[in-house]
Amino acid sequence: MAPYNESVSVINTPFDRGLDEFWDSGDFVEGVRMTVQQRMFFILAVVSMIVVVLSLLALPERTTAVTQAVSGEVAAESVAPDEEEGASLESSAAALENAGSGGISPIFTPEVRYWENKIVEWSEAQNLDPNIVATIMQIESCGNPEAVSSAGAQGLFQVMPFHFSGGESMLDPDTNAMRGLNFYNEQLRYTGNDILLSFAGYNGGFAASGGSYNNWPDETKRYHTWAKGIYEDAQTGTTSSETLDAWLAAGGAAGCQIAAARLNLN
């Protein structure tokens, strides 16, 4: 067998003849490199111009959107300064603005209005609408600080003894208000700030505020009806209440006469 190098035939091709004359690989590579770089610079320049144009077009819309967002936040803060009053019919501040000159609606009986300044004081301490406090007092005692029920509830807000701590005077107006309104606030938290349902809870406890109306005791149903009507009338800014008149005719007037005597209003 012939050696490998002797068996190989060399074939001349056109590229082997005069290659230097027709083909300079260095020039070709350099030319390709120049062309690619130019195209890349051109593409980058076009893309940069497009980005700049789009940014300028979007700037006014973005500025408007930011302005509207900031305005919306400011408006939301001014309309809703206290989000904890979520489900209330009106905030305490709005209720005070629409109430009578002393801070509560003029629809309440004279015996309740006797406590007007204290009602406002207690309301501020408990973060409550004064008309809520006046409504509870109206139905519970009609302003009689010495009222005692057959069930053992006592004072202006007819608070049960187990709500008090040892040594507290249950008939003291400030102590009675603190304990009674603490319990009402517990009902508000339990019902998600539902003012009217919390009225029912004040009378019937958590079983009422967390249960079905059909299962409420008749007393709680009546209490809810009176409280709902009186409070809603107080919020309208009127000077009288048909619901309060009906409550007085149904037996409330007798308790108010006792309260008037205790307060020397006769």
C-alpha positions as CSV (number, residue, x, y, z in Angstrom):
1,M,0.0,0.0,0.0
2,A,1.3,3.4,-0.9
3,P,2.0,5.9,1.8
4,Y,-0.9,8.2,2.7
5,N,0.7,11.3,1.3
6,E,1.4,9.7,-2.0
7,S,-2.2,8.6,-2.4
8,V,-3.6,12.1,-2.0
9,S,-4.3,13.9,-5.2
10,V,-4.2,17.7,-5.1
11,I,-6.9,19.4,-7.1
12,N,-6.5,23.0,-8.2
13,T,-9.6,25.1,-7.9
14,P,-10.2,28.6,-9.1
15,F,-9.7,29.9,-5.5
16,D,-6.2,28.5,-5.6
17,R,-5.2,30.5,-8.6
18,G,-4.7,34.2,-8.1
19,L,-6.3,34.1,-4.7
20,D,-4.5,37.2,-3.5
21,E,-5.7,39.1,-6.5
22,F,-9.4,38.5,-5.9
23,W,-9.7,37.7,-2.2
24,D,-8.3,39.6,0.8
25,S,-9.8,37.9,3.9
26,G,-8.7,40.7,6.2
27,D,-10.4,43.4,4.1
28,F,-13.6,41.2,4.0
29,V,-13.7,40.7,7.7
30,E,-13.0,44.3,8.4
31,G,-15.8,45.4,6.0
32,V,-18.3,43.0,7.5
33,R,-17.4,44.3,11.0
34,M,-17.9,47.9,9.9
35,T,-21.3,47.2,8.3
36,V,-22.6,45.4,11.4
37,Q,-21.5,48.1,13.7
38,Q,-23.1,50.8,11.6
39,R,-26.3,48.9,11.5
40,M,-26.2,48.4,15.3
41,F,-25.6,52.1,15.9
42,F,-28.5,52.9,13.5
43,I,-30.9,50.6,15.2
44,L,-29.9,51.9,18.7
45,A,-30.4,55.4,17.5
46,V,-33.9,54.7,16.1
47,V,-34.9,52.8,19.3
48,S,-33.7,55.7,21.5
49,M,-35.7,58.2,19.5
50,I,-38.8,56.0,19.7
51,V,-38.4,55.7,23.5
52,V,-38.0,59.5,23.9
53,V,-41.1,60.2,21.8
54,L,-43.2,57.7,23.7
55,S,-42.0,59.1,27.0
56,L,-42.9,62.7,26.0
57,L,-46.4,61.5,24.8
58,A,-47.1,59.7,28.0
59,L,-45.8,62.4,30.4
60,P,-49.0,64.6,30.4
61,E,-51.2,61.5,31.0
62,R,-49.0,60.3,33.8
63,T,-48.9,63.8,35.4
64,T,-52.7,64.0,35.2
65,A,-53.1,60.6,36.8
66,V,-50.7,61.4,39.6
67,T,-52.6,64.7,40.2
68,Q,-55.9,62.9,40.3
69,A,-54.6,60.3,42.7
70,V,-53.3,62.8,45.1
71,S,-56.5,64.8,44.9
72,G,-58.5,61.7,45.5
73,E,-56.4,60.8,48.6
74,V,-56.9,64.3,50.0
75,A,-60.6,64.2,49.4
76,A,-60.9,60.8,51.0
77,E,-59.1,62.0,54.1
78,S,-61.4,65.1,54.4
79,V,-64.6,63.1,53.9
80,A,-63.7,60.2,56.2
81,P,-61.5,61.4,59.1
82,D,-62.7,58.5,61.4
83,E,-63.0,55.1,59.7
84,E,-63.9,53.4,63.0
85,E,-67.5,54.8,62.6
86,G,-67.9,52.7,59.4
87,A,-71.5,51.5,59.8
88,S,-72.9,54.5,61.8
89,L,-75.7,56.4,60.3
90,E,-73.8,59.6,60.9
91,S,-70.4,60.4,62.6
92,S,-70.5,61.9,66.0
93,A,-69.1,65.2,64.6
94,A,-71.9,65.4,62.0
95,A,-74.5,64.6,64.6
96,L,-73.3,67.3,66.9
97,E,-73.4,69.8,64.0
98,N,-77.1,68.9,63.3
99,A,-78.2,68.6,67.0
100,G,-79.7,71.2,69.2
101,S,-77.8,74.0,70.8
102,G,-76.8,71.9,73.8
103,G,-75.5,69.0,71.8
104,I,-78.5,66.7,71.6
105,S,-81.7,66.8,69.6
106,P,-84.6,68.9,71.0
107,I,-87.0,66.0,70.6
108,F,-86.0,64.4,73.9
109,T,-88.1,65.0,77.0
110,P,-87.1,67.8,79.5
111,E,-85.9,65.2,82.0
112,V,-83.3,63.9,79.5
113,R,-82.4,67.3,78.3
114,Y,-81.6,68.2,82.0
115,W,-78.5,66.0,81.5
116,E,-77.5,67.6,78.2
117,N,-74.1,68.8,79.2
118,K,-73.2,65.5,80.9
119,I,-74.5,63.6,77.9
120,V,-72.1,65.5,75.7
121,E,-69.2,64.9,78.2
122,W,-69.9,61.2,78.4
123,S,-70.3,60.9,74.6
124,E,-66.9,62.5,74.0
125,A,-65.3,60.2,76.6
126,Q,-66.8,57.1,74.9
127,N,-66.5,58.4,71.3
128,L,-70.3,58.1,70.7
129,D,-72.9,60.2,69.1
130,P,-74.7,62.2,71.9
131,N,-78.1,61.3,70.4
132,I,-77.2,57.6,71.0
133,V,-76.6,58.3,74.6
134,A,-79.7,60.4,75.0
135,T,-81.8,57.7,73.3
136,I,-80.6,55.0,75.7
137,M,-81.2,57.3,78.7
138,Q,-84.7,58.2,77.4
139,I,-85.9,54.6,77.2
140,E,-84.0,53.3,80.3
141,S,-84.8,55.9,82.9
142,C,-86.1,59.1,81.3
143,G,-83.3,60.8,83.2
144,N,-84.1,59.4,86.7
145,P,-80.7,58.8,88.4
146,E,-82.3,56.6,91.1
147,A,-84.2,54.3,88.8
148,V,-84.1,50.7,89.8
149,S,-85.9,47.9,87.8
150,S,-87.4,44.7,89.1
151,A,-84.5,42.8,87.5
152,G,-81.9,44.8,89.5
153,A,-80.8,47.2,86.8
154,Q,-79.9,50.6,88.3
155,G,-79.4,54.2,87.5
156,L,-79.7,56.5,84.5
157,F,-78.7,53.8,82.1
158,Q,-80.2,50.8,84.0
159,V,-76.9,48.9,84.3
160,M,-76.9,45.4,85.9
161,P,-74.8,45.1,89.1
162,F,-72.4,42.6,87.5
163,H,-71.0,45.3,85.2
164,F,-69.6,47.2,88.2
165,S,-66.3,46.7,90.1
166,G,-66.2,46.4,93.8
167,G,-66.6,49.7,95.7
168,E,-68.2,51.5,92.8
169,S,-71.5,53.4,93.4
170,M,-74.0,52.0,90.9
171,L,-76.3,55.1,91.1
172,D,-73.5,57.7,90.7
173,P,-74.3,59.3,87.3
174,D,-70.7,59.3,86.0
175,T,-70.0,55.7,87.1
176,N,-73.4,54.5,85.8
177,A,-72.8,56.2,82.4
178,M,-69.3,54.8,82.1
179,R,-70.4,51.2,82.8
180,G,-73.5,51.4,80.7
181,L,-71.8,53.1,77.7
182,N,-68.9,50.7,77.9
183,F,-71.4,47.9,77.4
184,Y,-73.0,49.6,74.5
185,N,-69.5,50.1,72.9
186,E,-69.0,46.3,73.3
187,Q,-72.1,45.8,71.4
188,L,-70.9,48.1,68.6
189,R,-67.7,46.2,68.3
190,Y,-69.6,42.9,68.2
191,T,-72.0,44.1,65.5
192,G,-69.4,45.9,63.4
193,N,-70.7,49.4,64.4
194,D,-74.3,48.7,63.7
195,I,-76.0,51.3,65.9
196,L,-79.5,50.0,65.7
197,L,-78.6,46.4,66.2
198,S,-76.5,47.5,69.2
199,F,-79.6,49.0,70.7
200,A,-81.1,45.6,70.7
201,G,-77.9,44.2,72.2
202,Y,-78.0,46.7,75.0
203,N,-81.4,45.3,76.1
204,G,-81.0,41.6,75.2
205,G,-77.2,41.1,75.3
206,F,-75.1,39.4,72.8
207,A,-77.7,36.8,72.1
208,A,-79.9,39.5,70.7
209,S,-77.2,41.5,68.8
210,G,-75.8,38.3,67.3
211,G,-79.1,36.4,66.7
212,S,-82.1,36.5,64.5
213,Y,-84.9,39.0,65.1
214,N,-87.4,36.2,65.1
215,N,-85.7,34.8,68.2
216,W,-85.6,38.0,70.2
217,P,-87.7,38.3,73.3
218,D,-90.8,40.6,72.9
219,E,-89.2,43.1,75.2
220,T,-86.1,43.3,73.0
221,K,-88.2,43.7,69.9
222,R,-90.1,46.6,71.5
223,Y,-86.9,48.2,72.7
224,H,-85.4,48.0,69.3
225,T,-88.5,49.6,67.7
226,W,-88.5,52.5,70.2
227,A,-84.7,53.1,70.0
228,K,-84.6,52.9,66.2
229,G,-87.5,55.4,65.8
230,I,-86.4,57.8,68.4
231,Y,-82.7,57.9,67.3
232,E,-83.6,58.3,63.6
233,D,-86.0,61.1,64.4
234,A,-83.2,62.8,66.5
235,Q,-80.9,62.6,63.5
236,T,-83.3,64.4,61.1
237,G,-83.0,67.7,63.0
238,T,-86.8,67.8,63.7
239,T,-88.2,69.2,67.0
240,S,-90.6,66.3,67.7
241,S,-90.8,62.6,67.3
242,E,-93.9,60.5,66.7
243,T,-92.0,57.4,68.0
244,L,-91.1,59.2,71.2
245,D,-94.8,60.3,71.6
246,A,-95.9,56.7,71.1
247,W,-93.4,55.5,73.7
248,L,-94.7,58.0,76.2
249,A,-98.3,56.9,75.5
250,A,-97.3,53.3,75.9
251,G,-96.1,53.8,79.5
252,G,-93.0,55.9,79.3
253,A,-94.8,59.0,80.6
254,A,-95.2,57.5,84.1
255,G,-91.4,57.0,84.4
256,C,-90.8,60.6,83.2
257,Q,-93.1,62.0,85.9
258,I,-91.0,60.2,88.5
259,A,-87.8,61.5,86.9
260,A,-89.2,65.1,86.9
261,A,-90.0,64.8,90.6
262,R,-86.5,63.5,91.4
263,L,-84.9,66.4,89.4
264,N,-87.3,69.0,90.8
265,L,-88.6,69.9,87.3
266,N,-92.3,70.0,88.3
